């Protein structure tokens, strides 16, 4: 029986735990597959919640048009292009 996912934050937390467990690598094949399947399920849940949030934001903005964030928002060095990505 799969546990249900209540919210985005708990899904992310569980997904992080699964990733760490899989990275440790001390699991049987069957347990690894079960965790991987649960991870995919959680990933899809999170993606759906993010899309839902995006749609809600679109509705809340004027005429549904998304506006780009100001260049200075979250950008330590706005004039420097990102390297290595």
PDB file of N, CA, C and O in Angstrom:
ATOM      1  N   UNK A   1       0.846  -1.182   0.000  1.00  0.00           N
ATOM      2  CA  UNK A   1       0.000   0.000   0.000  1.00  0.00           C
ATOM      3  C   UNK A   1       0.889   1.243   0.000  1.00  0.00           C
ATOM      4  O   UNK A   1       1.737   1.402   0.879  1.00  0.00           O
ATOM      5  N   UNK A   2       0.696   2.123  -0.985  1.00  0.00           N
ATOM      6  CA  UNK A   2       1.486   3.341  -1.102  1.00  0.00           C
ATOM      7  C   UNK A   2       0.946   4.414  -0.163  1.00  0.00           C
ATOM      8  O   UNK A   2      -0.262   4.638  -0.097  1.00  0.00           O
ATOM      9  N   UNK A   3       1.844   5.077   0.563  1.00  0.00           N
ATOM     10  CA  UNK A   3       1.385   6.201   1.381  1.00  0.00           C
ATOM     11  C   UNK A   3       0.938   7.344   0.481  1.00  0.00           C
ATOM     12  O   UNK A   3       1.496   7.548  -0.597  1.00  0.00           O
ATOM     13  N   UNK A   4      -0.062   8.083   0.921  1.00  0.00           N
ATOM     14  CA  UNK A   4      -0.534   9.197   0.118  1.00  0.00           C
ATOM     15  C   UNK A   4       0.336  10.424   0.367  1.00  0.00           C
ATOM     16  O   UNK A   4       0.950  10.567   1.424  1.00  0.00           O
ATOM     17  N   UNK A   5       0.375  11.290  -0.613  1.00  0.00           N
ATOM     18  CA  UNK A   5       1.144  12.517  -0.517  1.00  0.00           C
ATOM     19  C   UNK A   5       0.174  13.638  -0.191  1.00  0.00           C
ATOM     20  O   UNK A   5      -0.797  13.864  -0.913  1.00  0.00           O
ATOM     21  N   UNK A   6       0.444  14.339   0.907  1.00  0.00           N
ATOM     22  CA  UNK A   6      -0.478  15.371   1.354  1.00  0.00           C
ATOM     23  C   UNK A   6      -0.195  16.734   0.746  1.00  0.00           C
ATOM     24  O   UNK A   6      -1.133  17.449   0.392  1.00  0.00           O
ATOM     25  N   UNK A   7       1.064  17.111   0.613  1.00  0.00           N
ATOM     26  CA  UNK A   7       1.371  18.433   0.086  1.00  0.00           C
ATOM     27  C   UNK A   7       2.743  18.437  -0.579  1.00  0.00           C
ATOM     28  O   UNK A   7       3.512  17.481  -0.476  1.00  0.00           O
ATOM     29  N   UNK A   8       3.022  19.534  -1.258  1.00  0.00           N
ATOM     30  CA  UNK A   8       4.256  19.684  -2.017  1.00  0.00           C
ATOM     31  C   UNK A   8       5.485  19.522  -1.125  1.00  0.00           C
ATOM     32  O   UNK A   8       6.423  18.807  -1.477  1.00  0.00           O
ATOM     33  N   UNK A   9       5.478  20.181   0.019  1.00  0.00           N
ATOM     34  CA  UNK A   9       6.639  20.164   0.905  1.00  0.00           C
ATOM     35  C   UNK A   9       6.951  18.760   1.417  1.00  0.00           C
ATOM     36  O   UNK A   9       8.116  18.366   1.474  1.00  0.00           O
ATOM     37  N   UNK A  10       5.916  18.002   1.789  1.00  0.00           N
ATOM     38  CA  UNK A  10       6.169  16.635   2.265  1.00  0.00           C
ATOM     39  C   UNK A  10       6.635  15.744   1.118  1.00  0.00           C
ATOM     40  O   UNK A  10       7.445  14.841   1.324  1.00  0.00           O
ATOM     41  N   UNK A  11       6.129  15.992  -0.085  1.00  0.00           N
ATOM     42  CA  UNK A  11       6.564  15.215  -1.252  1.00  0.00           C
ATOM     43  C   UNK A  11       8.031  15.478  -1.548  1.00  0.00           C
ATOM     44  O   UNK A  11       8.785  14.544  -1.821  1.00  0.00           O
ATOM     45  N   UNK A  12       8.444  16.742  -1.497  1.00  0.00           N
ATOM     46  CA  UNK A  12       9.856  17.086  -1.743  1.00  0.00           C
ATOM     47  C   UNK A  12      10.741  16.456  -0.680  1.00  0.00           C
ATOM     48  O   UNK A  12      11.806  15.921  -0.989  1.00  0.00           O
ATOM     49  N   UNK A  13      10.306  16.519   0.562  1.00  0.00           N
ATOM     50  CA  UNK A  13      11.085  15.940   1.656  1.00  0.00           C
ATOM     51  C   UNK A  13      11.263  14.431   1.469  1.00  0.00           C
ATOM     52  O   UNK A  13      12.361  13.899   1.634  1.00  0.00           O
ATOM     53  N   UNK A  14      10.170  13.755   1.122  1.00  0.00           N
ATOM     54  CA  UNK A  14      10.250  12.312   0.890  1.00  0.00           C
ATOM     55  C   UNK A  14      11.125  11.995  -0.313  1.00  0.00           C
ATOM     56  O   UNK A  14      11.897  11.036  -0.289  1.00  0.00           O
ATOM     57  N   UNK A  15      11.008  12.792  -1.360  1.00  0.00           N
ATOM     58  CA  UNK A  15      11.815  12.586  -2.558  1.00  0.00           C
ATOM     59  C   UNK A  15      13.300  12.754  -2.245  1.00  0.00           C
ATOM     60  O   UNK A  15      14.123  11.969  -2.717  1.00  0.00           O
ATOM     61  N   UNK A  16      13.649  13.764  -1.457  1.00  0.00           N
ATOM     62  CA  UNK A  16      15.045  13.966  -1.057  1.00  0.00           C
ATOM     63  C   UNK A  16      15.561  12.768  -0.265  1.00  0.00           C
ATOM     64  O   UNK A  16      16.700  12.338  -0.447  1.00  0.00           O
ATOM     65  N   UNK A  17      14.725  12.238   0.607  1.00  0.00           N
ATOM     66  CA  UNK A  17      15.100  11.067   1.397  1.00  0.00           C
ATOM     67  C   UNK A  17      15.331   9.849   0.500  1.00  0.00           C
ATOM     68  O   UNK A  17      16.273   9.085   0.711  1.00  0.00           O
ATOM     69  N   UNK A  18      14.479   9.678  -0.484  1.00  0.00           N
ATOM     70  CA  UNK A  18      14.618   8.556  -1.420  1.00  0.00           C
ATOM     71  C   UNK A  18      15.916   8.688  -2.207  1.00  0.00           C
ATOM     72  O   UNK A  18      16.640   7.708  -2.379  1.00  0.00           O
ATOM     73  N   UNK A  19      16.210   9.886  -2.682  1.00  0.00           N
ATOM     74  CA  UNK A  19      17.437  10.106  -3.450  1.00  0.00           C
ATOM     75  C   UNK A  19      18.653   9.759  -2.609  1.00  0.00           C
ATOM     76  O   UNK A  19      19.569   9.084  -3.080  1.00  0.00           O
ATOM     77  N   UNK A  20      18.662  10.222  -1.361  1.00  0.00           N
ATOM     78  CA  UNK A  20      19.792   9.921  -0.474  1.00  0.00           C
ATOM     79  C   UNK A  20      19.934   8.417  -0.253  1.00  0.00           C
ATOM     80  O   UNK A  20      21.041   7.882  -0.298  1.00  0.00           O
ATOM     81  N   UNK A  21      18.827   7.745  -0.019  1.00  0.00           N
ATOM     82  CA  UNK A  21      18.851   6.295   0.198  1.00  0.00           C
ATOM     83  C   UNK A  21      19.374   5.568  -1.038  1.00  0.00           C
ATOM     84  O   UNK A  21      20.182   4.646  -0.926  1.00  0.00           O
ATOM     85  N   UNK A  22      18.916   5.983  -2.210  1.00  0.00           N
ATOM     86  CA  UNK A  22      19.382   5.353  -3.446  1.00  0.00           C
ATOM     87  C   UNK A  22      20.858   5.639  -3.690  1.00  0.00           C
ATOM     88  O   UNK A  22      21.585   4.774  -4.176  1.00  0.00           O
ATOM     89  N   UNK A  23      21.301   6.838  -3.358  1.00  0.00           N
ATOM     90  CA  UNK A  23      22.712   7.186  -3.546  1.00  0.00           C
ATOM     91  C   UNK A  23      23.615   6.368  -2.632  1.00  0.00           C
ATOM     92  O   UNK A  23      24.749   6.055  -2.996  1.00  0.00           O
ATOM     93  N   UNK A  24      23.119   6.023  -1.450  1.00  0.00           N
ATOM     94  CA  UNK A  24      23.916   5.202  -0.534  1.00  0.00           C
ATOM     95  C   UNK A  24      24.203   3.833  -1.144  1.00  0.00           C
ATOM     96  O   UNK A  24      25.252   3.242  -0.889  1.00  0.00           O
ATOM     97  N   UNK A  25      23.261   3.328  -1.955  1.00  0.00           N
ATOM     98  CA  UNK A  25      23.499   2.142  -2.756  1.00  0.00           C
ATOM     99  C   UNK A  25      23.515   0.798  -2.050  1.00  0.00           C
ATOM    100  O   UNK A  25      23.880  -0.203  -2.666  1.00  0.00           O
ATOM    101  N   UNK A  26      23.140   0.736  -0.803  1.00  0.00           N
ATOM    102  CA  UNK A  26      23.174  -0.532  -0.071  1.00  0.00           C
ATOM    103  C   UNK A  26      21.776  -1.150  -0.023  1.00  0.00           C
ATOM    104  O   UNK A  26      21.246  -1.417   1.056  1.00  0.00           O
ATOM    105  N   UNK A  27      21.181  -1.376  -1.206  1.00  0.00           N
ATOM    106  CA  UNK A  27      19.820  -1.874  -1.297  1.00  0.00           C
ATOM    107  C   UNK A  27      19.752  -3.055  -2.257  1.00  0.00           C
ATOM    108  O   UNK A  27      20.599  -3.217  -3.134  1.00  0.00           O
ATOM    109  N   UNK A  28      18.734  -3.863  -2.069  1.00  0.00           N
ATOM    110  CA  UNK A  28      18.483  -4.926  -3.038  1.00  0.00           C
ATOM    111  C   UNK A  28      17.911  -4.296  -4.301  1.00  0.00           C
ATOM    112  O   UNK A  28      17.446  -3.156  -4.281  1.00  0.00           O
ATOM    113  N   UNK A  29      17.948  -5.029  -5.375  1.00  0.00           N
ATOM    114  CA  UNK A  29      17.396  -4.551  -6.633  1.00  0.00           C
ATOM    115  C   UNK A  29      15.916  -4.223  -6.477  1.00  0.00           C
ATOM    116  O   UNK A  29      15.454  -3.174  -6.926  1.00  0.00           O
ATOM    117  N   UNK A  30      15.177  -5.124  -5.842  1.00  0.00           N
ATOM    118  CA  UNK A  30      13.731  -4.917  -5.668  1.00  0.00           C
ATOM    119  C   UNK A  30      13.437  -3.660  -4.855  1.00  0.00           C
ATOM    120  O   UNK A  30      12.539  -2.893  -5.200  1.00  0.00           O
ATOM    121  N   UNK A  31      14.191  -3.448  -3.777  1.00  0.00           N
ATOM    122  CA  UNK A  31      13.981  -2.257  -2.940  1.00  0.00           C
ATOM    123  C   UNK A  31      14.357  -1.002  -3.726  1.00  0.00           C
ATOM    124  O   UNK A  31      13.670   0.014  -3.628  1.00  0.00           O
ATOM    125  N   UNK A  32      15.426  -1.059  -4.494  1.00  0.00           N
ATOM    126  CA  UNK A  32      15.826   0.081  -5.315  1.00  0.00           C
ATOM    127  C   UNK A  32      14.741   0.427  -6.331  1.00  0.00           C
ATOM    128  O   UNK A  32      14.419   1.600  -6.525  1.00  0.00           O
ATOM    129  N   UNK A  33      14.179  -0.587  -6.976  1.00  0.00           N
ATOM    130  CA  UNK A  33      13.112  -0.351  -7.947  1.00  0.00           C
ATOM    131  C   UNK A  33      11.873   0.235  -7.288  1.00  0.00           C
ATOM    132  O   UNK A  33      11.248   1.143  -7.835  1.00  0.00           O
ATOM    133  N   UNK A  34      11.517  -0.277  -6.118  1.00  0.00           N
ATOM    134  CA  UNK A  34      10.348   0.245  -5.405  1.00  0.00           C
ATOM    135  C   UNK A  34      10.555   1.716  -5.036  1.00  0.00           C
ATOM    136  O   UNK A  34       9.648   2.534  -5.193  1.00  0.00           O
ATOM    137  N   UNK A  35      11.737   2.043  -4.550  1.00  0.00           N
ATOM    138  CA  UNK A  35      12.027   3.439  -4.203  1.00  0.00           C
ATOM    139  C   UNK A  35      12.046   4.326  -5.445  1.00  0.00           C
ATOM    140  O   UNK A  35      11.556   5.455  -5.418  1.00  0.00           O
ATOM    141  N   UNK A  36      12.614   3.807  -6.530  1.00  0.00           N
ATOM    142  CA  UNK A  36      12.637   4.567  -7.772  1.00  0.00           C
ATOM    143  C   UNK A  36      11.221   4.855  -8.259  1.00  0.00           C
ATOM    144  O   UNK A  36      10.918   5.973  -8.674  1.00  0.00           O
ATOM    145  N   UNK A  37      10.361   3.851  -8.208  1.00  0.00           N
ATOM    146  CA  UNK A  37       8.961   4.031  -8.622  1.00  0.00           C
ATOM    147  C   UNK A  37       8.273   5.084  -7.759  1.00  0.00           C
ATOM    148  O   UNK A  37       7.548   5.936  -8.271  1.00  0.00           O
ATOM    149  N   UNK A  38       8.501   5.023  -6.454  1.00  0.00           N
ATOM    150  CA  UNK A  38       7.913   6.022  -5.554  1.00  0.00           C
ATOM    151  C   UNK A  38       8.474   7.406  -5.874  1.00  0.00           C
ATOM    152  O   UNK A  38       7.741   8.394  -5.837  1.00  0.00           O
ATOM    153  N   UNK A  39       9.755   7.485  -6.185  1.00  0.00           N
ATOM    154  CA  UNK A  39      10.362   8.759  -6.545  1.00  0.00           C
ATOM    155  C   UNK A  39       9.739   9.360  -7.793  1.00  0.00           C
ATOM    156  O   UNK A  39       9.494  10.565  -7.853  1.00  0.00           O
ATOM    157  N   UNK A  40       9.483   8.523  -8.784  1.00  0.00           N
ATOM    158  CA  UNK A  40       8.837   8.995 -10.013  1.00  0.00           C
ATOM    159  C   UNK A  40       7.432   9.510  -9.692  1.00  0.00           C
ATOM    160  O   UNK A  40       7.016  10.553 -10.196  1.00  0.00           O
ATOM    161  N   UNK A  41       6.716   8.777  -8.861  1.00  0.00           N
ATOM    162  CA  UNK A  41       5.374   9.186  -8.445  1.00  0.00           C
ATOM    163  C   UNK A  41       5.414  10.548  -7.742  1.00  0.00           C
ATOM    164  O   UNK A  41       4.600  11.426  -8.029  1.00  0.00           O
ATOM    165  N   UNK A  42       6.359  10.713  -6.829  1.00  0.00           N
ATOM    166  CA  UNK A  42       6.501  11.982  -6.109  1.00  0.00           C
ATOM    167  C   UNK A  42       6.899  13.113  -7.048  1.00  0.00           C
ATOM    168  O   UNK A  42       6.403  14.233  -6.927  1.00  0.00           O
ATOM    169  N   UNK A  43       7.787  12.817  -7.974  1.00  0.00           N
ATOM    170  CA  UNK A  43       8.221  13.812  -8.941  1.00  0.00           C
ATOM    171  C   UNK A  43       7.035  14.299  -9.780  1.00  0.00           C
ATOM    172  O   UNK A  43       6.889  15.499 -10.014  1.00  0.00           O
ATOM    173  N   UNK A  44       6.206  13.386 -10.221  1.00  0.00           N
ATOM    174  CA  UNK A  44       5.023  13.756 -11.004  1.00  0.00           C
ATOM    175  C   UNK A  44       4.056  14.590 -10.169  1.00  0.00           C
ATOM    176  O   UNK A  44       3.489  15.566 -10.659  1.00  0.00           O
ATOM    177  N   UNK A  45       3.869  14.203  -8.905  1.00  0.00           N
ATOM    178  CA  UNK A  45       3.013  14.957  -7.994  1.00  0.00           C
ATOM    179  C   UNK A  45       3.520  16.390  -7.857  1.00  0.00           C
ATOM    180  O   UNK A  45       2.743  17.340  -7.960  1.00  0.00           O
ATOM    181  N   UNK A  46       4.826  16.544  -7.623  1.00  0.00           N
ATOM    182  CA  UNK A  46       5.418  17.878  -7.456  1.00  0.00           C
ATOM    183  C   UNK A  46       5.278  18.701  -8.734  1.00  0.00           C
ATOM    184  O   UNK A  46       4.942  19.884  -8.683  1.00  0.00           O
ATOM    185  N   UNK A  47       5.533  18.078  -9.867  1.00  0.00           N
ATOM    186  CA  UNK A  47       5.414  18.773 -11.149  1.00  0.00           C
ATOM    187  C   UNK A  47       3.981  19.268 -11.358  1.00  0.00           C
ATOM    188  O   UNK A  47       3.772  20.394 -11.809  1.00  0.00           O
ATOM    189  N   UNK A  48       3.007  18.436 -11.034  1.00  0.00           N
ATOM    190  CA  UNK A  48       1.603  18.822 -11.182  1.00  0.00           C
ATOM    191  C   UNK A  48       1.259  19.985 -10.260  1.00  0.00           C
ATOM    192  O   UNK A  48       0.534  20.896 -10.659  1.00  0.00           O
ATOM    193  N   UNK A  49       1.771  19.963  -9.027  1.00  0.00           N
ATOM    194  CA  UNK A  49       1.498  21.064  -8.084  1.00  0.00           C
ATOM    195  C   UNK A  49       2.131  22.361  -8.582  1.00  0.00           C
ATOM    196  O   UNK A  49       1.535  23.429  -8.448  1.00  0.00           O
ATOM    197  N   UNK A  50       3.330  22.280  -9.152  1.00  0.00           N
ATOM    198  CA  UNK A  50       3.991  23.473  -9.683  1.00  0.00           C
ATOM    199  C   UNK A  50       3.222  24.044 -10.875  1.00  0.00           C
ATOM    200  O   UNK A  50       3.072  25.260 -10.994  1.00  0.00           O
ATOM    201  N   UNK A  51       2.736  23.168 -11.755  1.00  0.00           N
ATOM    202  CA  UNK A  51       1.937  23.636 -12.889  1.00  0.00           C
ATOM    203  C   UNK A  51       0.650  24.293 -12.406  1.00  0.00           C
ATOM    204  O   UNK A  51       0.230  25.317 -12.946  1.00  0.00           O
ATOM    205  N   UNK A  52       0.031  23.709 -11.397  1.00  0.00           N
ATOM    206  CA  UNK A  52      -1.186  24.270 -10.821  1.00  0.00           C
ATOM    207  C   UNK A  52      -0.913  25.664 -10.237  1.00  0.00           C
ATOM    208  O   UNK A  52      -1.697  26.591 -10.439  1.00  0.00           O
ATOM    209  N   UNK A  53       0.191  25.801  -9.522  1.00  0.00           N
ATOM    210  CA  UNK A  53       0.561  27.101  -8.951  1.00  0.00           C
ATOM    211  C   UNK A  53       0.794  28.124 -10.059  1.00  0.00           C
ATOM    212  O   UNK A  53       0.391  29.281  -9.934  1.00  0.00           O
ATOM    213  N   UNK A  54       1.439  27.703 -11.135  1.00  0.00           N
ATOM    214  CA  UNK A  54       1.695  28.603 -12.257  1.00  0.00           C
ATOM    215  C   UNK A  54       0.391  29.087 -12.874  1.00  0.00           C
ATOM    216  O   UNK A  54       0.261  30.267 -13.201  1.00  0.00           O
ATOM    217  N   UNK A  55      -0.580  28.183 -13.039  1.00  0.00           N
ATOM    218  CA  UNK A  55      -1.878  28.574 -13.592  1.00  0.00           C
ATOM    219  C   UNK A  55      -2.583  29.568 -12.670  1.00  0.00           C
ATOM    220  O   UNK A  55      -3.197  30.525 -13.140  1.00  0.00           O
ATOM    221  N   UNK A  56      -2.494  29.343 -11.373  1.00  0.00           N
ATOM    222  CA  UNK A  56      -3.121  30.264 -10.418  1.00  0.00           C
ATOM    223  C   UNK A  56      -2.477  31.641 -10.499  1.00  0.00           C
ATOM    224  O   UNK A  56      -3.172  32.653 -10.417  1.00  0.00           O
ATOM    225  N   UNK A  57      -1.168  31.693 -10.659  1.00  0.00           N
ATOM    226  CA  UNK A  57      -0.466  32.967 -10.779  1.00  0.00           C
ATOM    227  C   UNK A  57      -0.905  33.685 -12.046  1.00  0.00           C
ATOM    228  O   UNK A  57      -1.121  34.897 -12.031  1.00  0.00           O
ATOM    229  N   UNK A  58      -1.039  32.946 -13.142  1.00  0.00           N
ATOM    230  CA  UNK A  58      -1.486  33.540 -14.396  1.00  0.00           C
ATOM    231  C   UNK A  58      -2.863  34.180 -14.233  1.00  0.00           C
ATOM    232  O   UNK A  58      -3.108  35.266 -14.758  1.00  0.00           O
ATOM    233  N   UNK A  59      -3.747  33.524 -13.520  1.00  0.00           N
ATOM    234  CA  UNK A  59      -5.088  34.049 -13.302  1.00  0.00           C
ATOM    235  C   UNK A  59      -5.032  35.309 -12.442  1.00  0.00           C
ATOM    236  O   UNK A  59      -5.800  36.249 -12.652  1.00  0.00           O
ATOM    237  N   UNK A  60      -4.128  35.319 -11.484  1.00  0.00           N
ATOM    238  CA  UNK A  60      -4.038  36.462 -10.575  1.00  0.00           C
ATOM    239  C   UNK A  60      -3.362  37.681 -11.183  1.00  0.00           C
ATOM    240  O   UNK A  60      -3.579  38.800 -10.718  1.00  0.00           O
ATOM    241  N   UNK A  61      -2.554  37.487 -12.206  1.00  0.00           N
ATOM    242  CA  UNK A  61      -1.888  38.629 -12.832  1.00  0.00           C
ATOM    243  C   UNK A  61      -2.856  39.303 -13.790  1.00  0.00           C
ATOM    244  O   UNK A  61      -3.828  38.697 -14.241  1.00  0.00           O
ATOM    245  N   UNK A  62      -2.587  40.526 -14.083  1.00  0.00           N
ATOM    246  CA  UNK A  62      -3.465  41.302 -14.958  1.00  0.00           C
ATOM    247  C   UNK A  62      -3.614  40.639 -16.320  1.00  0.00           C
ATOM    248  O   UNK A  62      -2.619  40.386 -17.000  1.00  0.00           O
ATOM    249  N   UNK A  63      -4.836  40.360 -16.717  1.00  0.00           N
ATOM    250  CA  UNK A  63      -5.200  39.736 -18.001  1.00  0.00           C
ATOM    251  C   UNK A  63      -4.478  38.420 -18.249  1.00  0.00           C
ATOM    252  O   UNK A  63      -4.357  37.992 -19.397  1.00  0.00           O
ATOM    253  N   UNK A  64      -3.996  37.767 -17.188  1.00  0.00           N
ATOM    254  CA  UNK A  64      -3.360  36.474 -17.332  1.00  0.00           C
ATOM    255  C   UNK A  64      -1.988  36.506 -17.967  1.00  0.00           C
ATOM    256  O   UNK A  64      -1.445  35.459 -18.319  1.00  0.00           O
ATOM    257  N   UNK A  65      -1.411  37.702 -18.121  1.00  0.00           N
ATOM    258  CA  UNK A  65      -0.094  37.808 -18.738  1.00  0.00           C
ATOM    259  C   UNK A  65       0.990  37.761 -17.673  1.00  0.00           C
ATOM    260  O   UNK A  65       1.004  38.580 -16.753  1.00  0.00           O
ATOM    261  N   UNK A  66       1.881  36.818 -17.798  1.00  0.00           N
ATOM    262  CA  UNK A  66       3.001  36.747 -16.881  1.00  0.00           C
ATOM    263  C   UNK A  66       4.026  37.785 -17.285  1.00  0.00           C
ATOM    264  O   UNK A  66       4.303  37.983 -18.468  1.00  0.00           O
ATOM    265  N   UNK A  67       4.575  38.433 -16.298  1.00  0.00           N
ATOM    266  CA  UNK A  67       5.617  39.424 -16.559  1.00  0.00           C
ATOM    267  C   UNK A  67       6.939  38.876 -16.064  1.00  0.00           C
ATOM    268  O   UNK A  67       6.980  38.239 -15.012  1.00  0.00           O
ATOM    269  N   UNK A  68       8.019  39.105 -16.791  1.00  0.00           N
ATOM    270  CA  UNK A  68       9.309  38.615 -16.317  1.00  0.00           C
ATOM    271  C   UNK A  68       9.714  39.340 -15.036  1.00  0.00           C
ATOM    272  O   UNK A  68       9.383  40.509 -14.838  1.00  0.00           O
ATOM    273  N   UNK A  69      10.432  38.627 -14.174  1.00  0.00           N
ATOM    274  CA  UNK A  69      10.933  39.233 -12.950  1.00  0.00           C
ATOM    275  C   UNK A  69      11.979  40.269 -13.302  1.00  0.00           C
ATOM    276  O   UNK A  69      12.660  40.143 -14.320  1.00  0.00           O
ATOM    277  N   UNK A  70      12.119  41.303 -12.465  1.00  0.00           N
ATOM    278  CA  UNK A  70      13.176  42.292 -12.725  1.00  0.00           C
ATOM    279  C   UNK A  70      14.542  41.620 -12.777  1.00  0.00           C
ATOM    280  O   UNK A  70      14.786  40.638 -12.077  1.00  0.00           O
ATOM    281  N   UNK A  71      15.424  42.152 -13.604  1.00  0.00           N
ATOM    282  CA  UNK A  71      16.753  41.559 -13.780  1.00  0.00           C
ATOM    283  C   UNK A  71      17.514  41.495 -12.467  1.00  0.00           C
ATOM    284  O   UNK A  71      18.341  40.604 -12.276  1.00  0.00           O
ATOM    285  N   UNK A  72      17.248  42.426 -11.561  1.00  0.00           N
ATOM    286  CA  UNK A  72      17.993  42.468 -10.299  1.00  0.00           C
ATOM    287  C   UNK A  72      17.505  41.438  -9.289  1.00  0.00           C
ATOM    288  O   UNK A  72      18.183  41.200  -8.290  1.00  0.00           O
ATOM    289  N   UNK A  73      16.366  40.828  -9.515  1.00  0.00           N
ATOM    290  CA  UNK A  73      15.801  39.875  -8.569  1.00  0.00           C
ATOM    291  C   UNK A  73      16.597  38.576  -8.568  1.00  0.00           C
ATOM    292  O   UNK A  73      16.598  37.834  -9.551  1.00  0.00           O
ATOM    293  N   UNK A  74      17.274  38.308  -7.449  1.00  0.00           N
ATOM    294  CA  UNK A  74      18.017  37.066  -7.294  1.00  0.00           C
ATOM    295  C   UNK A  74      19.253  36.962  -8.151  1.00  0.00           C
ATOM    296  O   UNK A  74      19.778  35.865  -8.342  1.00  0.00           O
ATOM    297  N   UNK A  75      19.728  38.064  -8.667  1.00  0.00           N
ATOM    298  CA  UNK A  75      20.889  38.038  -9.548  1.00  0.00           C
ATOM    299  C   UNK A  75      22.024  38.809  -8.882  1.00  0.00           C
ATOM    300  O   UNK A  75      21.972  40.036  -8.806  1.00  0.00           O
ATOM    301  N   UNK A  76      23.044  38.110  -8.402  1.00  0.00           N
ATOM    302  CA  UNK A  76      24.152  38.747  -7.701  1.00  0.00           C
ATOM    303  C   UNK A  76      24.960  39.660  -8.615  1.00  0.00           C
ATOM    304  O   UNK A  76      25.376  40.747  -8.215  1.00  0.00           O
ATOM    305  N   UNK A  77      25.174  39.208  -9.839  1.00  0.00           N
ATOM    306  CA  UNK A  77      25.958  39.979 -10.799  1.00  0.00           C
ATOM    307  C   UNK A  77      25.192  40.041 -12.110  1.00  0.00           C
ATOM    308  O   UNK A  77      25.412  39.212 -12.992  1.00  0.00           O
ATOM    309  N   UNK A  78      24.291  41.017 -12.253  1.00  0.00           N
ATOM    310  CA  UNK A  78      23.410  41.036 -13.425  1.00  0.00           C
ATOM    311  C   UNK A  78      24.113  41.203 -14.760  1.00  0.00           C
ATOM    312  O   UNK A  78      23.575  40.782 -15.784  1.00  0.00           O
ATOM    313  N   UNK A  79      25.300  41.805 -14.784  1.00  0.00           N
ATOM    314  CA  UNK A  79      25.977  42.038 -16.047  1.00  0.00           C
ATOM    315  C   UNK A  79      26.853  40.864 -16.482  1.00  0.00           C
ATOM    316  O   UNK A  79      27.334  40.844 -17.615  1.00  0.00           O
ATOM    317  N   UNK A  80      27.065  39.890 -15.604  1.00  0.00           N
ATOM    318  CA  UNK A  80      27.922  38.740 -15.915  1.00  0.00           C
ATOM    319  C   UNK A  80      27.077  37.587 -16.459  1.00  0.00           C
ATOM    320  O   UNK A  80      26.119  37.179 -15.802  1.00  0.00           O
ATOM    321  N   UNK A  81      27.397  37.056 -17.627  1.00  0.00           N
ATOM    322  CA  UNK A  81      26.669  35.870 -18.108  1.00  0.00           C
ATOM    323  C   UNK A  81      27.039  34.653 -17.263  1.00  0.00           C
ATOM    324  O   UNK A  81      28.151  34.551 -16.746  1.00  0.00           O
ATOM    325  N   UNK A  82      26.083  33.736 -17.134  1.00  0.00           N
ATOM    326  CA  UNK A  82      26.345  32.527 -16.378  1.00  0.00           C
ATOM    327  C   UNK A  82      27.291  31.646 -17.159  1.00  0.00           C
ATOM    328  O   UNK A  82      27.135  31.469 -18.368  1.00  0.00           O
ATOM    329  N   UNK A  83      28.268  31.097 -16.475  1.00  0.00           N
ATOM    330  CA  UNK A  83      29.261  30.238 -17.123  1.00  0.00           C
ATOM    331  C   UNK A  83      29.088  28.805 -16.663  1.00  0.00           C
ATOM    332  O   UNK A  83      28.685  28.552 -15.528  1.00  0.00           O
ATOM    333  N   UNK A  84      29.391  27.880 -17.537  1.00  0.00           N
ATOM    334  CA  UNK A  84      29.396  26.471 -17.184  1.00  0.00           C
ATOM    335  C   UNK A  84      28.050  25.818 -17.152  1.00  0.00           C
ATOM    336  O   UNK A  84      27.925  24.715 -16.621  1.00  0.00           O
ATOM    337  N   UNK A  85      27.031  26.448 -17.697  1.00  0.00           N
ATOM    338  CA  UNK A  85      25.696  25.846 -17.696  1.00  0.00           C
ATOM    339  C   UNK A  85      25.252  25.549 -19.081  1.00  0.00           C
ATOM    340  O   UNK A  85      24.150  25.038 -19.280  1.00  0.00           O
TER     341      UNK A  85
END
